[in-house]
Amino acid sequence: MKKIMFFLIAVTVTLSAGAQNISNGYLMKIPALPADSCNVTRAGVERFTQQVSALAGQLKDEIDTLNRTVNRHIKANEGSAQERAMKQMSQQYGMSQSDIEKMKNSKNMTAEEKQAFANKMMSQQTNMTVDEAKNLGKMSEAGRKAYAEAYVTEAMATSQADPKQQAQNDALKSQYYLVNSQQATVKKLSAIEQNISALYSPIEADPERQKMLDRIGQWNNKIMSMTGIDYGQGKEMDSLAVLIKNEQIAYCNKFTPRYRAALRKHLELLKTSMPDYQSLGKITAEVTKVQTGIEMPAGGTEIPALKAIDAYLNALQDAFDYNLYFPEDEN
């Protein structure tokens, strides 16, 4: 029996550790930037792009699979989650089964019934009606402070007298802190993602970039207009070809180093923020469990971190986007 228990515990720990390391595993697989992104061959670019694309495809499949698993799990437990939510509302607001049934069919309630229902829930939670709550907003700062102090004193007395109320308040407090932690983490990661976006946008928005592309396009069009019967325009076509080549080389030398610097900073931010993405997944799973009773399937907590890695791989696939000239094109 002990051997069986030890085996089960070992398997559980292994599965848990495996789920937690999905994102770390992909992070380690990210291909390094080539030493030079301008002095390369088309074959070299193709090899690198295919390598990144293959990993990105594998990652997208992983994310899709995890999303489907999570959605199926939530749908399968939807009924019990609704029952739990109703039970929590019944305990928190003192709602009877009749009240719950009314709430389910709130579309059929009159305005008076809705008002009475809202008053009942507000009174149960705060000992005041909706209208009284509105009047609270009209109080002076001193009046609101006095009311808050009186309410806290009364709530503490009620909790001490009723252990069930104390347990309920503790559960609500735990949920409050979880949601606050979730919101703080989302805000932090949102700021990081905005910083990442700001790494790339100035490169694309640089007006000189489009001017250089326009010049290359104009010279190409001129060469195309000269093709056909030879009227001695060969030297001019050769001169235009040199202009195009030099502009393409200049284009790569000007914008590729900036893009590579953005990629390096992006990867740095990704790695340092990975614990926050993983933490967000775990906190979200805890919030879901507290609110619905549904536990997140293994690996589901890794989805935010995996999406962040996917965003970097999408940027990495464009590492050679500014390389327009390849030496073998002259052969």
C-alpha positions in Angstrom: 0.0 0.0 0.0 2.8 2.4 0.9 4.5 1.6 -2.4 1.3 2.4 -4.3 0.9 5.7 -2.4 4.5 6.7 -3.0 4.1 5.9 -6.7 1.0 8.0 -7.0 2.6 11.0 -5.2 5.7 10.7 -7.5 3.5 10.7 -10.6 1.5 13.7 -9.4 4.7 15.7 -8.7 6.2 14.7 -12.0 3.0 15.8 -13.9 2.8 19.1 -12.0 6.5 19.9 -12.7 6.0 19.0 -16.3 3.1 21.3 -16.7 5.0 24.2 -15.0 8.0 23.7 -17.4 6.1 23.8 -20.7 6.9 27.5 -21.3 10.5 27.2 -19.9 11.0 24.3 -22.4 9.9 26.5 -25.4 12.0 29.4 -24.1 15.1 27.2 -24.3 14.3 26.1 -27.8 14.2 29.6 -29.3 16.9 29.9 -32.0 19.6 32.4 -31.5 19.9 35.3 -33.9 22.4 34.7 -36.7 25.8 36.5 -36.4 25.0 38.7 -39.4 21.6 39.5 -40.9 22.8 41.4 -44.0 25.8 39.4 -45.2 23.9 36.1 -45.7 22.6 33.9 -48.5 19.0 33.2 -49.4 19.6 29.6 -48.3 20.8 30.8 -44.9 17.7 33.0 -44.5 15.4 30.1 -45.5 17.0 27.7 -43.0 16.6 30.1 -40.1 13.1 31.2 -41.1 12.0 27.5 -41.4 13.6 26.7 -38.0 11.7 29.6 -36.3 8.5 28.8 -38.2 8.5 25.2 -37.2 8.9 26.1 -33.5 6.1 28.7 -33.8 3.8 26.2 -35.4 4.5 23.6 -32.7 3.8 26.3 -30.1 0.6 27.4 -31.7 -0.6 23.8 -31.7 0.3 23.5 -28.0 -1.7 26.6 -27.2 -4.7 25.5 -29.2 -4.7 22.1 -27.5 -4.5 23.6 -24.1 -7.3 26.1 -24.9 -9.5 23.3 -26.1 -8.8 21.2 -23.0 -9.5 24.1 -20.7 -12.8 25.0 -22.5 -14.0 21.4 -22.5 -13.2 21.1 -18.8 -15.1 24.3 -18.0 -18.1 23.3 -20.1 -18.2 19.9 -18.5 -18.3 21.5 -15.0 -20.6 24.4 -16.0 -23.6 23.0 -14.1 -21.7 22.5 -10.8 -20.1 26.0 -11.2 -23.6 27.6 -11.5 -24.8 25.7 -8.5 -21.8 26.9 -6.5 -22.3 30.5 -7.6 -25.9 30.4 -6.5 -25.0 28.8 -3.2 -22.4 31.6 -2.6 -24.9 34.3 -3.4 -27.4 32.6 -1.1 -24.9 32.6 1.7 -23.5 36.1 1.0 -26.8 37.9 0.5 -29.2 35.7 2.5 -31.1 34.8 -0.6 -33.8 32.1 -0.4 -34.4 29.5 -3.2 -37.3 31.6 -4.2 -35.0 34.7 -4.6 -32.6 32.7 -6.7 -35.3 31.5 -9.0 -36.5 35.1 -9.4 -33.0 36.2 -10.2 -32.7 33.5 -12.9 -35.9 35.0 -14.5 -35.1 38.6 -13.9 -36.3 39.6 -17.3 -39.8 38.9 -16.1 -39.5 41.0 -13.0 -41.1 44.5 -12.7 -39.1 47.6 -11.9 -40.5 47.5 -8.4 -39.6 43.9 -7.9 -36.0 44.5 -9.1 -35.7 47.5 -6.7 -37.0 45.4 -3.8 -34.6 42.6 -4.7 -31.6 45.0 -4.9 -32.6 46.5 -1.6 -32.7 43.1 0.0 -29.2 42.1 -1.2 -27.8 45.6 -0.3 -29.3 45.5 3.1 -28.0 42.0 3.8 -24.5 43.0 2.8 -24.3 46.5 4.2 -27.4 47.1 6.3 -28.6 49.9 4.0 -30.9 50.2 1.0 -29.9 51.2 -2.5 -31.3 54.7 -1.9 -29.4 55.0 1.4 -26.2 54.0 -0.4 -26.9 56.8 -2.9 -27.3 59.2 -0.1 -24.0 58.1 1.4 -22.3 59.6 -1.6 -23.8 63.0 -0.7 -22.3 62.9 2.9 -19.4 64.9 3.9 -16.0 63.2 4.2 -16.4 63.2 8.0 -19.8 61.6 7.7 -18.6 58.9 5.3 -15.7 58.1 7.6 -18.0 57.9 10.6 -20.3 55.5 8.8 -17.4 53.3 7.6 -16.0 53.0 11.1 -19.4 52.1 12.5 -19.9 49.5 9.7 -16.6 47.9 10.3 -17.2 47.7 14.0 -20.6 46.1 13.4 -19.2 43.7 10.9 -16.5 42.6 13.3 -19.0 42.1 16.1 -21.2 40.0 13.8 -18.3 37.9 12.6 -17.2 37.2 16.2 -20.7 36.2 17.1 -21.2 34.0 14.1 -18.4 31.7 13.1 -20.1 31.0 9.7 -20.1 34.7 9.0 -16.4 34.8 9.9 -15.6 32.0 7.5 -17.6 33.7 4.8 -15.8 37.0 5.3 -12.4 35.2 5.3 -13.3 33.6 1.9 -14.4 36.9 0.5 -11.2 38.5 1.7 -9.1 35.8 0.1 -11.0 36.2 -3.2 -10.5 40.0 -3.0 -6.8 39.7 -2.6 -6.6 37.2 -5.4 -8.5 39.4 -7.8 -6.4 42.4 -6.8 -3.2 40.4 -7.4 -4.5 39.3 -10.8 -5.3 42.8 -11.8 -1.9 44.1 -10.6 -0.1 41.4 -12.6 -2.2 42.1 -15.7 -1.4 45.8 -15.4 2.4 45.1 -15.0 2.5 42.8 -18.0 0.4 45.2 -20.1 3.0 47.9 -19.5 5.8 45.4 -20.5 3.9 44.5 -23.7 3.5 48.2 -24.6 7.3 48.7 -24.1 7.9 45.8 -26.4 5.6 47.2 -29.1 7.4 50.5 -28.8 10.7 48.7 -29.7 9.4 47.9 -33.2 7.0 50.7 -34.1 9.6 53.5 -34.7 11.4 51.3 -37.2 8.3 50.7 -39.3 7.3 54.4 -38.9 10.6 55.8 -39.9 9.9 58.0 -43.0 13.3 57.3 -44.5 12.5 53.6 -44.7 9.6 54.2 -47.1 11.6 56.8 -49.1 14.3 54.2 -49.7 11.8 51.6 -50.8 10.2 54.2 -53.1 13.5 54.9 -54.8 14.2 51.2 -55.3 10.8 50.8 -56.8 11.2 53.7 -59.2 14.6 52.4 -60.4 13.2 48.9 -60.9 10.3 50.3 -62.9 12.7 52.3 -65.1 14.7 49.2 -65.8 11.6 47.2 -66.6 10.5 50.0 -69.1 13.9 49.6 -70.9 13.8 45.9 -71.4 13.1 44.6 -74.9 14.8 45.9 -78.0 18.3 47.1 -77.5 18.6 50.8 -78.3 21.9 51.2 -76.5 20.3 51.6 -73.1 22.5 48.8 -71.5 24.8 51.1 -69.7 22.0 53.1 -68.2 20.3 49.8 -67.0 23.6 48.7 -65.5 23.9 52.1 -63.7 20.4 51.7 -62.3 21.1 48.1 -61.2 24.1 49.4 -59.2 21.9 52.1 -57.7 19.4 49.5 -56.6 22.0 47.2 -55.2 23.7 50.0 -53.2 20.3 51.2 -51.9 19.3 47.7 -50.9 22.5 47.2 -49.0 22.1 50.6 -47.3 18.5 49.7 -46.4 19.6 46.5 -44.7 22.6 48.2 -42.9 20.3 51.0 -41.7 17.3 49.1 -40.4 18.4 45.5 -39.7 20.7 46.5 -36.8 17.8 48.4 -35.2 15.5 45.5 -35.6 18.1 43.1 -34.2 18.5 45.4 -31.2 14.7 45.4 -30.7 14.7 41.6 -30.9 17.4 41.3 -28.3 15.6 43.7 -25.9 12.3 41.9 -26.6 13.9 38.5 -25.6 15.4 40.1 -22.5 12.0 41.4 -21.4 10.4 38.1 -22.2 12.8 36.2 -20.0 12.5 38.6 -17.1 8.7 38.7 -17.3 8.3 34.9 -17.6 7.7 34.4 -13.8 5.0 37.1 -14.0 3.2 35.4 -16.9 3.4 32.0 -15.1 2.2 33.7 -11.9 -0.7 35.2 -13.8 -1.8 31.8 -15.1 -1.7 30.4 -11.5 -3.5 33.3 -10.0 -6.2 33.2 -12.7 -6.6 29.4 -12.0 -7.0 30.2 -8.3 -9.6 32.9 -9.0 -11.5 30.5 -11.2 -11.4 27.8 -8.5 -12.6 30.2 -5.8 -15.4 31.7 -7.9 -16.6 28.5 -9.6 -15.0 25.6 -7.9 -13.5 24.5 -11.3 -9.8 23.5 -11.1 -7.6 24.4 -14.1 -6.5 21.3 -16.1 -2.7 20.6 -16.1 -0.9 23.0 -18.4 -3.7 25.5 -18.5 -1.9 27.9 -16.3 1.0 28.1 -18.8 -1.2 29.7 -21.6 -0.3 33.3 -20.8 3.5 32.5 -20.8 3.2 30.5 -24.0 1.3 33.3 -25.8 4.1 35.7 -24.8 6.7 33.4 -26.3 4.6 33.1 -29.5 4.6 36.9 -29.8 8.4 36.9 -29.7 8.7 34.0 -32.3 6.4 36.0 -34.7 8.8 39.0 -34.4 11.9 36.7 -34.8 10.5 35.3 -38.1 10.9 38.8 -39.5 14.6 39.1 -38.6 15.5 39.2 -42.3 12.7 41.4 -43.5 15.0 44.3 -44.2 17.5 42.2 -46.2 16.7 42.9 -49.9 20.0 42.1 -51.5 21.8 38.7 -51.7 25.2 38.2 -53.3 24.1 35.2 -55.4 21.5 37.4 -57.2 24.4 38.8 -59.3 25.4 35.4 -60.6 
